[in-house]
């Protein structure tokens, strides 16, 4: 599945939320030399309990708005937000 996310790099803590119809990721790593993108993949992999290779940034590598492909069952993905 593909999702559009708004990314805030250099945050105080990592988080992944869905509010007001928008996915947002706050990541502690600063957006320097692609390090935030790598941290996003590592964080999502850990949070969603999937392999890093199942997550790919399709669009927006140098932008705060990104399209991310995540190989995960939609019901499992949605249950992540229901548990929080």
mmCIF file of the N, C-alpha and C atoms, coordinates in Angstrom:
data_MODEL
# 
_entry.id   MODEL 
# 
loop_
_atom_site.group_PDB 
_atom_site.id 
_atom_site.type_symbol 
_atom_site.label_atom_id 
_atom_site.label_alt_id 
_atom_site.label_comp_id 
_atom_site.label_asym_id 
_atom_site.label_entity_id 
_atom_site.label_seq_id 
_atom_site.pdbx_PDB_ins_code 
_atom_site.Cartn_x 
_atom_site.Cartn_y 
_atom_site.Cartn_z 
_atom_site.occupancy 
_atom_site.B_iso_or_equiv 
_atom_site.pdbx_formal_charge 
_atom_site.auth_seq_id 
_atom_site.auth_comp_id 
_atom_site.auth_asym_id 
_atom_site.auth_atom_id 
_atom_site.pdbx_PDB_model_num 
ATOM 1   N N  . UNK A 1 1  ? 0.832  -1.169 0.000  1.00 0.00 ? 1  UNK A N  1 
ATOM 2   C CA . UNK A 1 1  ? 0.000  0.000  0.000  1.00 0.00 ? 1  UNK A CA 1 
ATOM 3   C C  . UNK A 1 1  ? 0.884  1.241  0.000  1.00 0.00 ? 1  UNK A C  1 
ATOM 4   N N  . UNK A 1 2  ? 0.400  2.309  -0.613 1.00 0.00 ? 2  UNK A N  1 
ATOM 5   C CA . UNK A 1 2  ? 1.126  3.572  -0.648 1.00 0.00 ? 2  UNK A CA 1 
ATOM 6   C C  . UNK A 1 2  ? 0.399  4.585  0.226  1.00 0.00 ? 2  UNK A C  1 
ATOM 7   N N  . UNK A 1 3  ? 1.167  5.330  1.012  1.00 0.00 ? 3  UNK A N  1 
ATOM 8   C CA . UNK A 1 3  ? 0.579  6.381  1.832  1.00 0.00 ? 3  UNK A CA 1 
ATOM 9   C C  . UNK A 1 3  ? 1.356  7.670  1.638  1.00 0.00 ? 3  UNK A C  1 
ATOM 10  N N  . UNK A 1 4  ? 0.664  8.781  1.776  1.00 0.00 ? 4  UNK A N  1 
ATOM 11  C CA . UNK A 1 4  ? 1.321  10.086 1.758  1.00 0.00 ? 4  UNK A CA 1 
ATOM 12  C C  . UNK A 1 4  ? 1.516  10.508 3.203  1.00 0.00 ? 4  UNK A C  1 
ATOM 13  N N  . UNK A 1 5  ? 2.721  10.937 3.529  1.00 0.00 ? 5  UNK A N  1 
ATOM 14  C CA . UNK A 1 5  ? 3.019  11.347 4.905  1.00 0.00 ? 5  UNK A CA 1 
ATOM 15  C C  . UNK A 1 5  ? 3.666  12.720 4.922  1.00 0.00 ? 5  UNK A C  1 
ATOM 16  N N  . UNK A 1 6  ? 3.435  13.419 6.007  1.00 0.00 ? 6  UNK A N  1 
ATOM 17  C CA . UNK A 1 6  ? 4.140  14.666 6.277  1.00 0.00 ? 6  UNK A CA 1 
ATOM 18  C C  . UNK A 1 6  ? 5.210  14.323 7.302  1.00 0.00 ? 6  UNK A C  1 
ATOM 19  N N  . UNK A 1 7  ? 6.446  14.686 7.019  1.00 0.00 ? 7  UNK A N  1 
ATOM 20  C CA . UNK A 1 7  ? 7.571  14.336 7.887  1.00 0.00 ? 7  UNK A CA 1 
ATOM 21  C C  . UNK A 1 7  ? 8.108  15.589 8.574  1.00 0.00 ? 7  UNK A C  1 
ATOM 22  N N  . UNK A 1 8  ? 8.337  15.463 9.867  1.00 0.00 ? 8  UNK A N  1 
ATOM 23  C CA . UNK A 1 8  ? 8.993  16.515 10.635 1.00 0.00 ? 8  UNK A CA 1 
ATOM 24  C C  . UNK A 1 8  ? 10.302 15.924 11.145 1.00 0.00 ? 8  UNK A C  1 
ATOM 25  N N  . UNK A 1 9  ? 11.399 16.390 10.588 1.00 0.00 ? 9  UNK A N  1 
ATOM 26  C CA . UNK A 1 9  ? 12.720 15.896 10.979 1.00 0.00 ? 9  UNK A CA 1 
ATOM 27  C C  . UNK A 1 9  ? 13.267 16.766 12.101 1.00 0.00 ? 9  UNK A C  1 
ATOM 28  N N  . UNK A 1 10 ? 14.136 16.188 12.919 1.00 0.00 ? 10 UNK A N  1 
ATOM 29  C CA . UNK A 1 10 ? 14.740 16.917 14.020 1.00 0.00 ? 10 UNK A CA 1 
ATOM 30  C C  . UNK A 1 10 ? 13.799 17.073 15.210 1.00 0.00 ? 10 UNK A C  1 
ATOM 31  N N  . UNK A 1 11 ? 12.832 16.165 15.331 1.00 0.00 ? 11 UNK A N  1 
ATOM 32  C CA . UNK A 1 11 ? 11.862 16.221 16.433 1.00 0.00 ? 11 UNK A CA 1 
ATOM 33  C C  . UNK A 1 11 ? 12.492 15.724 17.731 1.00 0.00 ? 11 UNK A C  1 
ATOM 34  N N  . UNK A 1 12 ? 11.808 15.952 18.839 1.00 0.00 ? 12 UNK A N  1 
ATOM 35  C CA . UNK A 1 12 ? 12.316 15.511 20.145 1.00 0.00 ? 12 UNK A CA 1 
ATOM 36  C C  . UNK A 1 12 ? 12.166 14.013 20.341 1.00 0.00 ? 12 UNK A C  1 
ATOM 37  N N  . UNK A 1 13 ? 11.187 13.400 19.646 1.00 0.00 ? 13 UNK A N  1 
ATOM 38  C CA . UNK A 1 13 ? 10.986 11.953 19.738 1.00 0.00 ? 13 UNK A CA 1 
ATOM 39  C C  . UNK A 1 13 ? 10.400 11.456 18.424 1.00 0.00 ? 13 UNK A C  1 
ATOM 40  N N  . UNK A 1 14 ? 10.494 10.149 18.208 1.00 0.00 ? 14 UNK A N  1 
ATOM 41  C CA . UNK A 1 14 ? 9.930  9.536  17.018 1.00 0.00 ? 14 UNK A CA 1 
ATOM 42  C C  . UNK A 1 14 ? 8.472  9.185  17.265 1.00 0.00 ? 14 UNK A C  1 
ATOM 43  N N  . UNK A 1 15 ? 7.620  9.446  16.272 1.00 0.00 ? 15 UNK A N  1 
ATOM 44  C CA . UNK A 1 15 ? 6.220  9.036  16.376 1.00 0.00 ? 15 UNK A CA 1 
ATOM 45  C C  . UNK A 1 15 ? 5.616  8.917  14.987 1.00 0.00 ? 15 UNK A C  1 
ATOM 46  N N  . UNK A 1 16 ? 4.551  8.150  14.904 1.00 0.00 ? 16 UNK A N  1 
ATOM 47  C CA . UNK A 1 16 ? 3.824  7.932  13.654 1.00 0.00 ? 16 UNK A CA 1 
ATOM 48  C C  . UNK A 1 16 ? 2.349  8.050  13.996 1.00 0.00 ? 16 UNK A C  1 
ATOM 49  N N  . UNK A 1 17 ? 1.666  9.032  13.410 1.00 0.00 ? 17 UNK A N  1 
ATOM 50  C CA . UNK A 1 17 ? 0.274  9.306  13.765 1.00 0.00 ? 17 UNK A CA 1 
ATOM 51  C C  . UNK A 1 17 ? -0.590 9.477  12.523 1.00 0.00 ? 17 UNK A C  1 
ATOM 52  N N  . UNK A 1 18 ? -1.881 9.304  12.748 1.00 0.00 ? 18 UNK A N  1 
ATOM 53  C CA . UNK A 1 18 ? -2.889 9.587  11.725 1.00 0.00 ? 18 UNK A CA 1 
ATOM 54  C C  . UNK A 1 18 ? -3.920 10.494 12.372 1.00 0.00 ? 18 UNK A C  1 
ATOM 55  N N  . UNK A 1 19 ? -3.927 11.747 11.953 1.00 0.00 ? 19 UNK A N  1 
ATOM 56  C CA . UNK A 1 19 ? -4.850 12.727 12.512 1.00 0.00 ? 19 UNK A CA 1 
ATOM 57  C C  . UNK A 1 19 ? -5.436 13.586 11.400 1.00 0.00 ? 19 UNK A C  1 
ATOM 58  N N  . UNK A 1 20 ? -6.738 13.821 11.487 1.00 0.00 ? 20 UNK A N  1 
ATOM 59  C CA . UNK A 1 20 ? -7.428 14.681 10.522 1.00 0.00 ? 20 UNK A CA 1 
ATOM 60  C C  . UNK A 1 20 ? -7.171 14.263 9.072  1.00 0.00 ? 20 UNK A C  1 
ATOM 61  N N  . UNK A 1 21 ? -7.120 12.958 8.839  1.00 0.00 ? 21 UNK A N  1 
ATOM 62  C CA . UNK A 1 21 ? -6.941 12.436 7.489  1.00 0.00 ? 21 UNK A CA 1 
ATOM 63  C C  . UNK A 1 21 ? -5.528 12.516 6.951  1.00 0.00 ? 21 UNK A C  1 
ATOM 64  N N  . UNK A 1 22 ? -4.544 12.798 7.820  1.00 0.00 ? 22 UNK A N  1 
ATOM 65  C CA . UNK A 1 22 ? -3.160 12.946 7.374  1.00 0.00 ? 22 UNK A CA 1 
ATOM 66  C C  . UNK A 1 22 ? -2.247 12.075 8.228  1.00 0.00 ? 22 UNK A C  1 
ATOM 67  N N  . UNK A 1 23 ? -1.360 11.320 7.556  1.00 0.00 ? 23 UNK A N  1 
ATOM 68  C CA . UNK A 1 23 ? -0.325 10.562 8.256  1.00 0.00 ? 23 UNK A CA 1 
ATOM 69  C C  . UNK A 1 23 ? 0.844  11.511 8.507  1.00 0.00 ? 23 UNK A C  1 
ATOM 70  N N  . UNK A 1 24 ? 1.396  11.443 9.701  1.00 0.00 ? 24 UNK A N  1 
ATOM 71  C CA . UNK A 1 24 ? 2.578  12.261 9.988  1.00 0.00 ? 24 UNK A CA 1 
ATOM 72  C C  . UNK A 1 24 ? 3.602  11.427 10.741 1.00 0.00 ? 24 UNK A C  1 
ATOM 73  N N  . UNK A 1 25 ? 4.842  11.697 10.417 1.00 0.00 ? 25 UNK A N  1 
ATOM 74  C CA . UNK A 1 25 ? 5.965  11.025 11.073 1.00 0.00 ? 25 UNK A CA 1 
ATOM 75  C C  . UNK A 1 25 ? 6.863  12.109 11.644 1.00 0.00 ? 25 UNK A C  1 
ATOM 76  N N  . UNK A 1 26 ? 7.132  12.002 12.922 1.00 0.00 ? 26 UNK A N  1 
ATOM 77  C CA . UNK A 1 26 ? 8.120  12.860 13.584 1.00 0.00 ? 26 UNK A CA 1 
ATOM 78  C C  . UNK A 1 26 ? 9.338  11.977 13.821 1.00 0.00 ? 26 UNK A C  1 
ATOM 79  N N  . UNK A 1 27 ? 10.481 12.452 13.355 1.00 0.00 ? 27 UNK A N  1 
ATOM 80  C CA . UNK A 1 27 ? 11.694 11.651 13.450 1.00 0.00 ? 27 UNK A CA 1 
ATOM 81  C C  . UNK A 1 27 ? 12.803 12.515 14.065 1.00 0.00 ? 27 UNK A C  1 
ATOM 82  N N  . UNK A 1 28 ? 13.558 11.946 14.972 1.00 0.00 ? 28 UNK A N  1 
ATOM 83  C CA . UNK A 1 28 ? 14.601 12.714 15.670 1.00 0.00 ? 28 UNK A CA 1 
ATOM 84  C C  . UNK A 1 28 ? 15.771 13.081 14.758 1.00 0.00 ? 28 UNK A C  1 
ATOM 85  N N  . UNK A 1 29 ? 16.072 12.242 13.804 1.00 0.00 ? 29 UNK A N  1 
ATOM 86  C CA . UNK A 1 29 ? 17.200 12.478 12.901 1.00 0.00 ? 29 UNK A CA 1 
ATOM 87  C C  . UNK A 1 29 ? 16.940 13.720 12.053 1.00 0.00 ? 29 UNK A C  1 
ATOM 88  N N  . UNK A 1 30 ? 17.958 14.541 11.880 1.00 0.00 ? 30 UNK A N  1 
ATOM 89  C CA . UNK A 1 30 ? 17.823 15.727 11.036 1.00 0.00 ? 30 UNK A CA 1 
ATOM 90  C C  . UNK A 1 30 ? 17.942 15.342 9.570  1.00 0.00 ? 30 UNK A C  1 
ATOM 91  N N  . UNK A 1 31 ? 17.334 16.151 8.720  1.00 0.00 ? 31 UNK A N  1 
ATOM 92  C CA . UNK A 1 31 ? 17.308 15.883 7.279  1.00 0.00 ? 31 UNK A CA 1 
ATOM 93  C C  . UNK A 1 31 ? 18.612 16.338 6.625  1.00 0.00 ? 31 UNK A C  1 
ATOM 94  N N  . UNK A 1 32 ? 19.668 15.597 6.873  1.00 0.00 ? 32 UNK A N  1 
ATOM 95  C CA . UNK A 1 32 ? 20.975 15.901 6.298  1.00 0.00 ? 32 UNK A CA 1 
ATOM 96  C C  . UNK A 1 32 ? 21.485 14.641 5.597  1.00 0.00 ? 32 UNK A C  1 
ATOM 97  N N  . UNK A 1 33 ? 21.823 14.782 4.306  1.00 0.00 ? 33 UNK A N  1 
ATOM 98  C CA . UNK A 1 33 ? 22.398 13.681 3.522  1.00 0.00 ? 33 UNK A CA 1 
ATOM 99  C C  . UNK A 1 33 ? 21.539 12.422 3.532  1.00 0.00 ? 33 UNK A C  1 
ATOM 100 N N  . UNK A 1 34 ? 20.230 12.556 3.535  1.00 0.00 ? 34 UNK A N  1 
ATOM 101 C CA . UNK A 1 34 ? 19.340 11.396 3.474  1.00 0.00 ? 34 UNK A CA 1 
ATOM 102 C C  . UNK A 1 34 ? 19.230 10.601 4.766  1.00 0.00 ? 34 UNK A C  1 
ATOM 103 N N  . UNK A 1 35 ? 19.821 11.112 5.848  1.00 0.00 ? 35 UNK A N  1 
ATOM 104 C CA . UNK A 1 35 ? 19.796 10.375 7.113  1.00 0.00 ? 35 UNK A CA 1 
ATOM 105 C C  . UNK A 1 35 ? 18.385 10.278 7.686  1.00 0.00 ? 35 UNK A C  1 
ATOM 106 N N  . UNK A 1 36 ? 17.573 11.304 7.515  1.00 0.00 ? 36 UNK A N  1 
ATOM 107 C CA . UNK A 1 36 ? 16.191 11.251 8.017  1.00 0.00 ? 36 UNK A CA 1 
ATOM 108 C C  . UNK A 1 36 ? 15.393 10.201 7.252  1.00 0.00 ? 36 UNK A C  1 
ATOM 109 N N  . UNK A 1 37 ? 15.601 10.092 5.947  1.00 0.00 ? 37 UNK A N  1 
ATOM 110 C CA . UNK A 1 37 ? 14.887 9.082  5.158  1.00 0.00 ? 37 UNK A CA 1 
ATOM 111 C C  . UNK A 1 37 ? 15.234 7.668  5.640  1.00 0.00 ? 37 UNK A C  1 
ATOM 112 N N  . UNK A 1 38 ? 16.499 7.449  5.895  1.00 0.00 ? 38 UNK A N  1 
ATOM 113 C CA . UNK A 1 38 ? 16.931 6.141  6.404  1.00 0.00 ? 38 UNK A CA 1 
ATOM 114 C C  . UNK A 1 38 ? 16.317 5.888  7.777  1.00 0.00 ? 38 UNK A C  1 
ATOM 115 N N  . UNK A 1 39 ? 16.290 6.915  8.617  1.00 0.00 ? 39 UNK A N  1 
ATOM 116 C CA . UNK A 1 39 ? 15.704 6.778  9.959  1.00 0.00 ? 39 UNK A CA 1 
ATOM 117 C C  . UNK A 1 39 ? 14.199 6.508  9.883  1.00 0.00 ? 39 UNK A C  1 
ATOM 118 N N  . UNK A 1 40 ? 13.517 7.094  8.907  1.00 0.00 ? 40 UNK A N  1 
ATOM 119 C CA . UNK A 1 40 ? 12.079 6.858  8.724  1.00 0.00 ? 40 UNK A CA 1 
ATOM 120 C C  . UNK A 1 40 ? 11.838 5.385  8.432  1.00 0.00 ? 40 UNK A C  1 
ATOM 121 N N  . UNK A 1 41 ? 12.615 4.827  7.520  1.00 0.00 ? 41 UNK A N  1 
ATOM 122 C CA . UNK A 1 41 ? 12.461 3.415  7.155  1.00 0.00 ? 41 UNK A CA 1 
ATOM 123 C C  . UNK A 1 41 ? 12.749 2.520  8.356  1.00 0.00 ? 41 UNK A C  1 
ATOM 124 N N  . UNK A 1 42 ? 13.804 2.808  9.078  1.00 0.00 ? 42 UNK A N  1 
ATOM 125 C CA . UNK A 1 42 ? 14.141 2.007  10.263 1.00 0.00 ? 42 UNK A CA 1 
ATOM 126 C C  . UNK A 1 42 ? 13.047 2.109  11.328 1.00 0.00 ? 42 UNK A C  1 
ATOM 127 N N  . UNK A 1 43 ? 12.530 3.306  11.561 1.00 0.00 ? 43 UNK A N  1 
ATOM 128 C CA . UNK A 1 43 ? 11.500 3.520  12.559 1.00 0.00 ? 43 UNK A CA 1 
ATOM 129 C C  . UNK A 1 43 ? 10.206 2.799  12.174 1.00 0.00 ? 43 UNK A C  1 
ATOM 130 N N  . UNK A 1 44 ? 9.766  2.964  10.916 1.00 0.00 ? 44 UNK A N  1 
ATOM 131 C CA . UNK A 1 44 ? 8.536  2.302  10.482 1.00 0.00 ? 44 UNK A CA 1 
ATOM 132 C C  . UNK A 1 44 ? 8.677  0.788  10.534 1.00 0.00 ? 44 UNK A C  1 
ATOM 133 N N  . UNK A 1 45 ? 9.843  0.291  10.167 1.00 0.00 ? 45 UNK A N  1 
ATOM 134 C CA . UNK A 1 45 ? 10.094 -1.148 10.223 1.00 0.00 ? 45 UNK A CA 1 
ATOM 135 C C  . UNK A 1 45 ? 9.913  -1.659 11.641 1.00 0.00 ? 45 UNK A C  1 
ATOM 136 N N  . UNK A 1 46 ? 10.464 -0.944 12.587 1.00 0.00 ? 46 UNK A N  1 
ATOM 137 C CA . UNK A 1 46 ? 10.367 -1.335 13.990 1.00 0.00 ? 46 UNK A CA 1 
ATOM 138 C C  . UNK A 1 46 ? 8.932  -1.210 14.508 1.00 0.00 ? 46 UNK A C  1 
ATOM 139 N N  . UNK A 1 47 ? 8.281  -0.101 14.219 1.00 0.00 ? 47 UNK A N  1 
ATOM 140 C CA . UNK A 1 47 ? 6.918  0.154  14.713 1.00 0.00 ? 47 UNK A CA 1 
ATOM 141 C C  . UNK A 1 47 ? 5.896  -0.824 14.142 1.00 0.00 ? 47 UNK A C  1 
ATOM 142 N N  . UNK A 1 48 ? 6.023  -1.123 12.845 1.00 0.00 ? 48 UNK A N  1 
ATOM 143 C CA . UNK A 1 48 ? 5.045  -1.979 12.177 1.00 0.00 ? 48 UNK A CA 1 
ATOM 144 C C  . UNK A 1 48 ? 5.457  -3.448 12.181 1.00 0.00 ? 48 UNK A C  1 
ATOM 145 N N  . UNK A 1 49 ? 6.642  -3.725 12.714 1.00 0.00 ? 49 UNK A N  1 
ATOM 146 C CA . UNK A 1 49 ? 7.176  -5.088 12.798 1.00 0.00 ? 49 UNK A CA 1 
ATOM 147 C C  . UNK A 1 49 ? 7.246  -5.760 11.425 1.00 0.00 ? 49 UNK A C  1 
ATOM 148 N N  . UNK A 1 50 ? 7.851  -5.035 10.484 1.00 0.00 ? 50 UNK A N  1 
ATOM 149 C CA . UNK A 1 50 ? 8.075  -5.579 9.143  1.00 0.00 ? 50 UNK A CA 1 
ATOM 150 C C  . UNK A 1 50 ? 9.530  -5.325 8.758  1.00 0.00 ? 50 UNK A C  1 
ATOM 151 N N  . UNK A 1 51 ? 9.964  -5.976 7.676  1.00 0.00 ? 51 UNK A N  1 
ATOM 152 C CA . UNK A 1 51 ? 11.354 -5.828 7.223  1.00 0.00 ? 51 UNK A CA 1 
ATOM 153 C C  . UNK A 1 51 ? 11.567 -4.458 6.580  1.00 0.00 ? 51 UNK A C  1 
ATOM 154 N N  . UNK A 1 52 ? 12.769 -3.934 6.720  1.00 0.00 ? 52 UNK A N  1 
ATOM 155 C CA . UNK A 1 52 ? 13.098 -2.641 6.120  1.00 0.00 ? 52 UNK A CA 1 
ATOM 156 C C  . UNK A 1 52 ? 12.937 -2.676 4.604  1.00 0.00 ? 52 UNK A C  1 
ATOM 157 N N  . UNK A 1 53 ? 13.222 -3.825 4.008  1.00 0.00 ? 53 UNK A N  1 
ATOM 158 C CA . UNK A 1 53 ? 13.125 -3.901 2.548  1.00 0.00 ? 53 UNK A CA 1 
ATOM 159 C C  . UNK A 1 53 ? 11.670 -3.851 2.063  1.00 0.00 ? 53 UNK A C  1 
ATOM 160 N N  . UNK A 1 54 ? 10.711 -3.949 2.981  1.00 0.00 ? 54 UNK A N  1 
ATOM 161 C CA . UNK A 1 54 ? 9.301  -3.849 2.627  1.00 0.00 ? 54 UNK A CA 1 
ATOM 162 C C  . UNK A 1 54 ? 8.783  -2.412 2.688  1.00 0.00 ? 54 UNK A C  1 
ATOM 163 N N  . UNK A 1 55 ? 9.695  -1.468 2.907  1.00 0.00 ? 55 UNK A N  1 
ATOM 164 C CA . UNK A 1 55 ? 9.341  -0.044 2.979  1.00 0.00 ? 55 UNK A CA 1 
ATOM 165 C C  . UNK A 1 55 ? 10.218 0.713  1.993  1.00 0.00 ? 55 UNK A C  1 
ATOM 166 N N  . UNK A 1 56 ? 9.594  1.564  1.186  1.00 0.00 ? 56 UNK A N  1 
ATOM 167 C CA . UNK A 1 56 ? 10.356 2.319  0.193  1.00 0.00 ? 56 UNK A CA 1 
ATOM 168 C C  . UNK A 1 56 ? 9.759  3.716  0.054  1.00 0.00 ? 56 UNK A C  1 
ATOM 169 N N  . UNK A 1 57 ? 10.621 4.714  -0.004 1.00 0.00 ? 57 UNK A N  1 
ATOM 170 C CA . UNK A 1 57 ? 10.170 6.074  -0.280 1.00 0.00 ? 57 UNK A CA 1 
ATOM 171 C C  . UNK A 1 57 ? 10.096 6.221  -1.788 1.00 0.00 ? 57 UNK A C  1 
ATOM 172 N N  . UNK A 1 58 ? 8.882  6.373  -2.305 1.00 0.00 ? 58 UNK A N  1 
ATOM 173 C CA . UNK A 1 58 ? 8.673  6.444  -3.742 1.00 0.00 ? 58 UNK A CA 1 
ATOM 174 C C  . UNK A 1 58 ? 8.849  7.858  -4.290 1.00 0.00 ? 58 UNK A C  1 
ATOM 175 N N  . UNK A 1 59 ? 8.444  8.831  -3.501 1.00 0.00 ? 59 UNK A N  1 
ATOM 176 C CA . UNK A 1 59 ? 8.470  10.214 -3.973 1.00 0.00 ? 59 UNK A CA 1 
ATOM 177 C C  . UNK A 1 59 ? 8.703  11.140 -2.784 1.00 0.00 ? 59 UNK A C  1 
ATOM 178 N N  . UNK A 1 60 ? 9.480  12.191 -3.004 1.00 0.00 ? 60 UNK A N  1 
ATOM 179 C CA . UNK A 1 60 ? 9.678  13.201 -1.981 1.00 0.00 ? 60 UNK A CA 1 
ATOM 180 C C  . UNK A 1 60 ? 10.900 12.984 -1.112 1.00 0.00 ? 60 UNK A C  1 
ATOM 181 N N  . UNK A 1 61 ? 11.939 12.368 -1.656 1.00 0.00 ? 61 UNK A N  1 
ATOM 182 C CA . UNK A 1 61 ? 13.136 12.107 -0.854 1.00 0.00 ? 61 UNK A CA 1 
ATOM 183 C C  . UNK A 1 61 ? 13.753 13.381 -0.297 1.00 0.00 ? 61 UNK A C  1 
ATOM 184 N N  . UNK A 1 62 ? 13.558 14.500 -0.970 1.00 0.00 ? 62 UNK A N  1 
ATOM 185 C CA . UNK A 1 62 ? 14.123 15.766 -0.499 1.00 0.00 ? 62 UNK A CA 1 
ATOM 186 C C  . UNK A 1 62 ? 13.017 16.757 -0.148 1.00 0.00 ? 62 UNK A C  1 
ATOM 187 N N  . UNK A 1 63 ? 11.891 16.213 0.319  1.00 0.00 ? 63 UNK A N  1 
ATOM 188 C CA . UNK A 1 63 ? 10.734 17.039 0.630  1.00 0.00 ? 63 UNK A CA 1 
ATOM 189 C C  . UNK A 1 63 ? 10.121 16.547 1.937  1.00 0.00 ? 63 UNK A C  1 
ATOM 190 N N  . UNK A 1 64 ? 9.392  17.396 2.618  1.00 0.00 ? 64 UNK A N  1 
ATOM 191 C CA . UNK A 1 64 ? 8.747  16.963 3.862  1.00 0.00 ? 64 UNK A CA 1 
ATOM 192 C C  . UNK A 1 64 ? 7.477  16.154 3.588  1.00 0.00 ? 64 UNK A C  1 
ATOM 193 N N  . UNK A 1 65 ? 6.934  16.243 2.398  1.00 0.00 ? 65 UNK A N  1 
ATOM 194 C CA . UNK A 1 65 ? 5.796  15.406 1.995  1.00 0.00 ? 65 UNK A CA 1 
ATOM 195 C C  . UNK A 1 65 ? 6.336  14.251 1.159  1.00 0.00 ? 65 UNK A C  1 
ATOM 196 N N  . UNK A 1 66 ? 6.015  13.051 1.569  1.00 0.00 ? 66 UNK A N  1 
ATOM 197 C CA . UNK A 1 66 ? 6.556  11.867 0.907  1.00 0.00 ? 66 UNK A CA 1 
ATOM 198 C C  . UNK A 1 66 ? 5.452  10.873 0.576  1.00 0.00 ? 66 UNK A C  1 
ATOM 199 N N  . UNK A 1 67 ? 5.675  10.094 -0.453 1.00 0.00 ? 67 UNK A N  1 
ATOM 200 C CA . UNK A 1 67 ? 4.843  8.932  -0.757 1.00 0.00 ? 67 UNK A CA 1 
ATOM 201 C C  . UNK A 1 67 ? 5.692  7.720  -0.379 1.00 0.00 ? 67 UNK A C  1 
ATOM 202 N N  . UNK A 1 68 ? 5.168  6.915  0.537  1.00 0.00 ? 68 UNK A N  1 
ATOM 203 C CA . UNK A 1 68 ? 5.909  5.753  1.026  1.00 0.00 ? 68 UNK A CA 1 
ATOM 204 C C  . UNK A 1 68 ? 5.126  4.491  0.701  1.00 0.00 ? 68 UNK A C  1 
ATOM 205 N N  . UNK A 1 69 ? 5.812  3.525  0.129  1.00 0.00 ? 69 UNK A N  1 
ATOM 206 C CA . UNK A 1 69 ? 5.235  2.214  -0.149 1.00 0.00 ? 69 UNK A CA 1 
ATOM 207 C C  . UNK A 1 69 ? 5.559  1.294  1.021  1.00 0.00 ? 69 UNK A C  1 
ATOM 208 N N  . UNK A 1 70 ? 4.513  0.665  1.559  1.00 0.00 ? 70 UNK A N  1 
ATOM 209 C CA . UNK A 1 70 ? 4.686  -0.252 2.683  1.00 0.00 ? 70 UNK A CA 1 
ATOM 210 C C  . UNK A 1 70 ? 4.011  -1.572 2.325  1.00 0.00 ? 70 UNK A C  1 
ATOM 211 N N  . UNK A 1 71 ? 4.801  -2.649 2.316  1.00 0.00 ? 71 UNK A N  1 
ATOM 212 C CA . UNK A 1 71 ? 4.273  -3.976 2.035  1.00 0.00 ? 71 UNK A CA 1 
ATOM 213 C C  . UNK A 1 71 ? 3.705  -4.562 3.326  1.00 0.00 ? 71 UNK A C  1 
ATOM 214 N N  . UNK A 1 72 ? 2.417  -4.314 3.542  1.00 0.00 ? 72 UNK A N  1 
ATOM 215 C CA . UNK A 1 72 ? 1.753  -4.772 4.753  1.00 0.00 ? 72 UNK A CA 1 
ATOM 216 C C  . UNK A 1 72 ? 0.267  -4.915 4.449  1.00 0.00 ? 72 UNK A C  1 
ATOM 217 N N  . UNK A 1 73 ? -0.377 -5.849 5.094  1.00 0.00 ? 73 UNK A N  1 
ATOM 218 C CA . UNK A 1 73 ? -1.814 -6.011 4.954  1.00 0.00 ? 73 UNK A CA 1 
ATOM 219 C C  . UNK A 1 73 ? -2.503 -4.754 5.484  1.00 0.00 ? 73 UNK A C  1 
ATOM 220 N N  . UNK A 1 74 ? -3.477 -4.264 4.745  1.00 0.00 ? 74 UNK A N  1 
ATOM 221 C CA . UNK A 1 74 ? -4.149 -3.018 5.114  1.00 0.00 ? 74 UNK A CA 1 
ATOM 222 C C  . UNK A 1 74 ? -4.805 -3.102 6.495  1.00 0.00 ? 74 UNK A C  1 
ATOM 223 N N  . UNK A 1 75 ? -5.394 -4.245 6.832  1.00 0.00 ? 75 UNK A N  1 
ATOM 224 C CA . UNK A 1 75 ? -6.034 -4.404 8.142  1.00 0.00 ? 75 UNK A CA 1 
ATOM 225 C C  . UNK A 1 75 ? -5.014 -4.348 9.276  1.00 0.00 ? 75 UNK A C  1 
ATOM 226 N N  . UNK A 1 76 ? -3.853 -4.962 9.065  1.00 0.00 ? 76 UNK A N  1 
ATOM 227 C CA . UNK A 1 76 ? -2.792 -4.922 10.077 1.00 0.00 ? 76 UNK A CA 1 
ATOM 228 C C  . UNK A 1 76 ? -2.295 -3.489 10.240 1.00 0.00 ? 76 UNK A C  1 
ATOM 229 N N  . UNK A 1 77 ? -2.117 -2.800 9.113  1.00 0.00 ? 77 UNK A N  1 
ATOM 230 C CA . UNK A 1 77 ? -1.665 -1.410 9.146  1.00 0.00 ? 77 UNK A CA 1 
ATOM 231 C C  . UNK A 1 77 ? -2.660 -0.548 9.918  1.00 0.00 ? 77 UNK A C  1 
ATOM 232 N N  . UNK A 1 78 ? -3.938 -0.680 9.607  1.00 0.00 ? 78 UNK A N  1 
ATOM 233 C CA . UNK A 1 78 ? -4.960 0.118  10.291 1.00 0.00 ? 78 UNK A CA 1 
ATOM 234 C C  . UNK A 1 78 ? -5.066 -0.215 11.771 1.00 0.00 ? 78 UNK A C  1 
ATOM 235 N N  . UNK A 1 79 ? -4.821 -1.474 12.126 1.00 0.00 ? 79 UNK A N  1 
ATOM 236 C CA . UNK A 1 79 ? -4.905 -1.853 13.540 1.00 0.00 ? 79 UNK A CA 1 
ATOM 237 C C  . UNK A 1 79 ? -3.804 -1.181 14.358 1.00 0.00 ? 79 UNK A C  1 
ATOM 238 N N  . UNK A 1 80 ? -2.692 -0.827 13.707 1.00 0.00 ? 80 UNK A N  1 
ATOM 239 C CA . UNK A 1 80 ? -1.607 -0.118 14.396 1.00 0.00 ? 80 UNK A CA 1 
ATOM 240 C C  . UNK A 1 80 ? -2.145 1.164  15.037 1.00 0.00 ? 80 UNK A C  1 
ATOM 241 N N  . UNK A 1 81 ? -2.974 1.898  14.319 1.00 0.00 ? 81 UNK A N  1 
ATOM 242 C CA . UNK A 1 81 ? -3.486 3.184  14.802 1.00 0.00 ? 81 UNK A CA 1 
ATOM 243 C C  . UNK A 1 81 ? -4.618 2.980  15.819 1.00 0.00 ? 81 UNK A C  1 
ATOM 244 N N  . UNK A 1 82 ? -5.340 1.876  15.711 1.00 0.00 ? 82 UNK A N  1 
ATOM 245 C CA . UNK A 1 82 ? -6.411 1.598  16.650 1.00 0.00 ? 82 UNK A CA 1 
ATOM 246 C C  . UNK A 1 82 ? -5.867 1.199  18.031 1.00 0.00 ? 82 UNK A C  1 
ATOM 247 N N  . UNK A 1 83 ? -4.642 0.669  18.057 1.00 0.00 ? 83 UNK A N  1 
ATOM 248 C CA . UNK A 1 83 ? -4.030 0.239  19.321 1.00 0.00 ? 83 UNK A CA 1 
ATOM 249 C C  . UNK A 1 83 ? -3.441 1.404  20.095 1.00 0.00 ? 83 UNK A C  1 
ATOM 250 N N  . UNK A 1 84 ? -3.183 2.502  19.440 1.00 0.00 ? 84 UNK A N  1 
ATOM 251 C CA . UNK A 1 84 ? -2.517 3.646  20.083 1.00 0.00 ? 84 UNK A CA 1 
ATOM 252 C C  . UNK A 1 84 ? -3.505 4.499  20.829 1.00 0.00 ? 84 UNK A C  1 
# 
